[in-house]
Every structure is written in structure tokens, then in C-alpha cells.
Amino acid sequence: MTLVYVGSRSARFEIFARARSASYFKRIAPMLALPSPADMAALLDNFGKGTGLYLPSWSYYSLSPHELMGSDKIGTIA
């Protein structure tokens, strides 16, 4: 992921857009070390809550992993 890419787009990254399919998510889950979409949601919810996970930021800008991953849509298509 590059900040140049993120700055010019408001859409999800392609790998996560494809992960709307439950079968595609199962194929990429080992790469992410997250066995289920619920585990991914739990990880994303822990950012910035004193868990040691922090989002990169620069000049008052920050990334939105929920938006870039479309975490609410992952695994929703059978």
C-alpha cells in the first residue's frame, strides 16, 4: 500500500473488493493470518484503543482501514 495510491482513490483495494466473495476470502485468509471476516473486524476495531496498534498518519492525515478494506462487505457473497 502506498500513500500516493490511497490519496488518489476512495475505493477499496482490489484484493479486499474481491474478498466480498466468501470463497475468495477463504483463499486469501492464510495470507492475512485471519481465519474469518469477524477476526478481521476485531483486529480493525483494536486500532488506536491502547492495544499497541496505531494507524500511520502524516500532516494531519490518516488512513481508514475500514474504508480501504471495505471490512463491512468482506465475505458477504456466498
C-alpha positions as CSV (number, residue, x, y, z in Angstrom):
1,M,0.0,0.0,0.0
2,T,1.4,3.4,-0.8
3,L,0.1,6.7,0.4
4,V,0.2,8.0,-3.2
5,Y,-2.3,5.3,-4.2
6,V,-4.5,6.0,-1.2
7,G,-4.5,9.7,-1.7
8,S,-5.9,9.4,-5.3
9,R,-8.6,6.8,-4.7
10,S,-11.6,6.4,-2.5
11,A,-12.4,2.8,-3.4
12,R,-11.4,-0.4,-1.7
13,F,-8.1,-2.1,-2.6
14,E,-8.9,-4.7,-5.2
15,I,-7.9,-7.7,-3.1
16,F,-10.4,-6.7,-0.5
17,A,-13.1,-5.8,-3.1
18,R,-12.8,-9.4,-4.4
19,A,-13.0,-10.7,-0.8
20,R,-16.7,-9.9,-0.8
21,S,-16.9,-13.4,-2.1
22,A,-16.7,-15.9,0.8
23,S,-14.8,-18.4,-1.3
24,Y,-12.2,-15.7,-2.3
25,F,-11.8,-14.7,1.3
26,K,-11.0,-18.3,2.2
27,R,-8.3,-18.3,-0.4
28,I,-6.6,-15.1,1.0
29,A,-7.2,-15.8,4.7
30,P,-4.0,-17.7,5.2
31,M,-2.0,-14.8,3.7
32,L,-3.7,-12.4,6.1
33,A,-3.4,-14.8,9.1
34,L,-7.1,-14.0,9.8
35,P,-9.3,-17.1,9.6
36,S,-12.6,-15.2,9.3
37,P,-14.1,-11.9,8.5
38,A,-15.1,-11.5,12.1
39,D,-11.4,-11.8,13.1
40,M,-10.6,-9.1,10.6
41,A,-13.3,-6.8,12.0
42,A,-12.0,-7.4,15.6
43,L,-8.4,-6.5,14.5
44,L,-9.5,-3.3,12.8
45,D,-11.6,-2.3,15.8
46,N,-8.4,-2.6,18.0
47,F,-6.5,0.2,16.2
48,G,-5.9,3.2,18.5
49,K,-7.6,1.7,21.5
50,G,-4.4,1.3,23.7
51,T,-3.6,-2.1,22.1
52,G,-0.3,-1.0,20.6
53,L,-1.8,-0.9,17.1
54,Y,-1.8,2.6,15.6
55,L,-2.6,3.9,12.2
56,P,0.1,5.8,10.3
57,S,-0.5,9.5,9.9
58,W,1.2,12.4,8.3
59,S,0.4,16.1,8.2
60,Y,-3.0,15.7,9.9
61,Y,-4.0,12.9,7.5
62,S,-4.6,9.3,8.5
63,L,-5.6,6.1,6.8
64,S,-9.0,4.5,7.2
65,P,-8.5,0.7,7.1
66,H,-12.3,0.1,7.3
67,E,-12.8,2.2,4.2
68,L,-9.8,0.9,2.2
69,M,-10.7,-2.7,3.0
70,G,-14.5,-2.5,2.9
71,S,-14.5,-4.6,6.0
72,D,-18.3,-4.5,6.3
73,K,-18.6,-6.2,3.0
74,I,-15.9,-9.0,3.3
75,G,-17.3,-12.5,3.0
76,T,-20.9,-11.3,2.4
77,I,-21.4,-13.0,-1.0
78,A,-21.7,-16.8,-1.0
